[in-house]
Amino acid sequence: MRTLAFGLTAAIAGPALAEFPEKPVTLIAPFNAGGGTDLLLRGFQEPFAAALGGNAVVTNMAGGSGTVAASHLAGLKPDGYTLGYLSITVSTIQPQIKNVPYDKESWTPICSVAASPTLFYVRSDSEYNSLEDVKGAAEANPNALIFGSSGPGAITHLTMVAAMNGLGIMDNVKHLPHKGSGPAMKSMAGGIIQFFGDTEVMMSRYDLKPLAVFADQRLPSLPDVPTATEAGIKAPLNELYLWGGLFAPAGLDDAVTAKLAAACDEAVKSDAFQEFAGKTGTVINYRGPEDFDAFFRQQWDANKTLIEAAGL
């Protein structure tokens, strides 16, 4: 009888998995529209849907520096129809500095997509042309200058904290958090904030001037922009990479995981996404489920050091 029941279950489950997806797959961007994560996910959306042989829709769920979306996702049924594009900060930093209903055991990692260094930005018409200029202005005018972020503990916040601490002017500047990079860019355009840190993808949409890149070497696309190290910022504050990938709630079926990961692999290799990456300076960094899971867990532990350095 038990054998018969198993046979019936397998017969039902087999076709169901083979037909996945039978409806659109929702991709959650945990910030408002217009930020770096949102722009990347929308560039990824169509090639991913094509590779999956179905439809994919992007939805924005901002709040809590990404934790609102991640908390929502962690509580969903693991059926493969809702995935979140979670970054280094949302998945490994926020749950270590906040009381949120998820941790490193809450996920089925599907694939990593990108790992891009962050940059220190000012407006394109800004009077500041180097981090030395920024340091001098902050020292001459204590508490007059403001840096923005997409939220406390987000990579945009960590970039600015690393920069200001590295330059020795953290006590001379103020922080204004926002609900996403898009709203922060409105504040930048309006002169409310003077400094911001995010990935190169922001330059594809906003009129910004980069003063330094938090990478081990200068970017080929921006050869005149010095590294943070060259600008005087020392380790461990001199390198920051915004990596991100697709996560499903823990417990996702292995067959569905494999199908989603294969579609992710095909999508990042597609001409459309390669073109998007080239135009925006996105550094593609694909990992399959096993490698991404191991990397994610390693990052969870390693980022404790970054949390301490940022004073979080």
N, C-alpha and C positions, 0 to 999 in steps of 0.2 A: 504493500500500500504506500509505504514511504517512497519506494522507487518510482511508483506511478506518479505520485505527487511531484517528485523532483523532475520527472520527465515532462509533466505538464508545465511546470514553472519554466523549464529551459526552453520549451517550445514557444512559450509566450514571450519570454525575455529576449530570445535570440532575434526574432524579426524586429522587435522594438528597438534594440540597439542598432541593428543594421539600417533602420530607417532614420536614425537620428541625423539631423534635426528635423522634426516634423513641424516646427514653428520657429519664429525668429529667435535668435540668441541675443539677449540684452547685454551690452557692454557698459558697465557703470564707470563713469569718470567721477572721481570723488571730490571734484572742485567745480566751480562755476565755469561756464563757457568762456573761451578766450584765453585761458592760461595754457602753459606749455603742455601739461598732461592732456588737456582737452584737445588741443591742436594735433598732438601726436596720435591720439586714439581715433580721431576723425580721418587722419591720413591712412590709418591701418584698417578702418572699418570695411571699406569696399573690397579690397583684396582678400581680407579674411572671410567675408561672406561668400565671395566667389570660390575660394578654396574649399569652404565648408559645403558648398552646393546648396546653400539656403540663403536666409536673410540675417543681417545683423543690424541692430539699432543701438545708437549711443544715447545714453541718458545721463544727465548731470545731477549729482546729489551732493551738494556742498555742505560744509559745516564741520566744526571740530577739527580743523586741519586734516580733513580726510577721514576722520574716525566715524563720522555719522554714516557714511557710505559703507565703510568696512564693517561696522557693527551690524548694519542692515544685512549685508551680504552673508556674514558669518551665521546669521540666524535662519537663512533660507534652506529649503530642501536641496540637497546636492544632486540635481538632475541634469546639470550642464547647460541649462537654458538661461542662467544668469551668471555672468562672470564680472569680476572687477579688475580694473587696471590699477594695481596698487604699487606705489613707489617704495623706495627705501625707507622713507619717513613714516608713511602710513602703516607699513607692514612690520617694521622692526624698531622704530623709535617711539612713535606715539604710544604703543601699548606698554612701553617700559617707563613712560613718564606720566601716564594718565591711567585712571581707573576706567577701562573699557572692557566690554564683554567678549574680547577675543585675545588670543595669544598665538604663539608659533605653532600650536597644535590645532588651530582652527581652520586650516586650509588644505586644499589639494592644489599645489602649484601646477600650473599647466605649461607655461613657457615664459621665459624672459624675452623681452623685445628690444630694449635699448638701454644704453648706459652712457649718458652724456655728461661731460663736466659742466659745472656751473660757471657763470661769469658775473663780474661786478659791473652793474650798469648805472649810467646816468642818462639824462635826456641828451639827444643828439646836439642840442644847442647849449648844453651846459658849459659853464666856465671851467669845469674840472676836466683836465686832460690826463691825469695820472692819480694813482693812489697817494702819492706824495702831496698833490694838491688838496686832496680830500683831508688828509691828516692835518695839513697846515690850517685849513679852514676850520676844522673841528676844534683844534687847539686854540685858535684865535677867537672863536665864537662858541663857547660851551653851551650845549643844550639848544642851540639854534637850528641845528640840522637834524633831519629825520630820515631814517631808513624804513622802508616798507617790507612787508612779507605777505605771503598768502595765508598766513596763520601761524600761531605759536608752535614751534617744533617742526614746522615744514622745512623742506630743504632750502627754500628761499630765506627762511629765518636763520637756519644754520649757516648759510653762506654769508649773510651779513654779520652774524655773531662772530664767525671765524675771521672775517675781514677786519671788523672793528677791534676785536681782541688782538689780532695779529699786528695791527697798526698801533695798538696801545691807546685807542681813543674811545673804548666802549662807554666810559663814564661821561664822555663829552657829547654823545648823540642820543637821540630818542628813537623808540621803536613804535611804529603804527601798524598793527596787524590788520589784514583784510580777509575776506572770505573768497580767496582765490587770487591768482595772478592777474586775471582780467580786471577786477575792480582796483587792484593796486596800480595797474597801468593808467587808469583814469586819474588816480591821485598823482601819479608821476607827471602826466600831461598837464594837470592843473597846478603843478608846483607845490603840492601839499607835502610830497615826499621828494627827496633828492636822490636817493640811492635804492637800488634793488638788485637782487641776485637771482638768476634763473638760467636756464639752458639757452643755447644758441637759437633754438627754434623761435624764441620770442622776437628775434630780429626779422623774421619773415612777415611779421604783422605789425610791429611797432617800431617807431622811430627812436632808436636807442644807440648809445655809444658805449662800447665795452672798454673798461679800463684794465681788466685783468681776468685771466682764466685760471680756475682752480684745477689744473691738470699737471701732469709730470712734464709736459712739453707744450710748446705753442701749437695752436691749431693750424693745420694747413690752409683752412679757409679764412683764418684771421692771423696771418703771419706777423702783423705789426702789434698785436696785442700781447703784452708780456704775461708770463705765468705769475701766479700769486707769489711764488718763491722769488722770482726776479724782482717783484715789487716790495719785497721785504717781509713777507709773511712766512713764518717757519712751521715745520711739522709739529703737531699733526693737523694744523689748521690750513695747510697750503693746498690740499687736494680734496675735492668733493665731487662725487659723481652721482647724478640722479639716474638710478636704474629703476626699471619698472617692468612689470609683466602681468600676465593674466592669472588670476586666482579664482578657484571655485571653493565653495564650502567643503569642509572635510567630509570624506566618505564618498566621493564621487566614484562611480563605477570605472574600473580600469579601461574598459573598452571605449567608453565615452571620453575619458581623459586622453587616450591615445588618438582618438579621432580629432579632438580639439587641438591637440599639440601638433598633429600632422598639418592641419589647416593653418596653424600659426606659422609653422616652418615654411610652408608654401607662400604664405602671405608676405613674410618679410623678405623672401627672395624674389617676389614679383616685381616687374618693371615699374608698376605704379608706386609701390612703397619705396623702392630703390630711388626713384626720381624724387619722391617726397623727402627722403632722408638726405639726398644730395643738396636739395634746395634749402633745407632747414638746418643742416649741420648735425642732424641726428646720427648718433653712433649706434648702428645696429649691433645687437649682442644677443643672439638667439641661444637659448638653452632649452633642452627638452625637460620633461617632468622630473626625472630622477636627478639630473644635474642641477636643475633649478631648485629643487627641494634641498639638496645638499648645500648649494650656494646661499640660499635664503637662511638656512639655519646657522651657517657660518657667519653671515652678516649680522644676524640677531645678536650673537655673542660679541663680535668685533665692534659693533656700534655702541656698545656700552662705553667704550673709550671716548667716542665722539660726543656722547651725551654728557660725560663728565667735563670734557674740554669746553663744551658750550654752556656749562653751568646749569644744565637742565635737570 
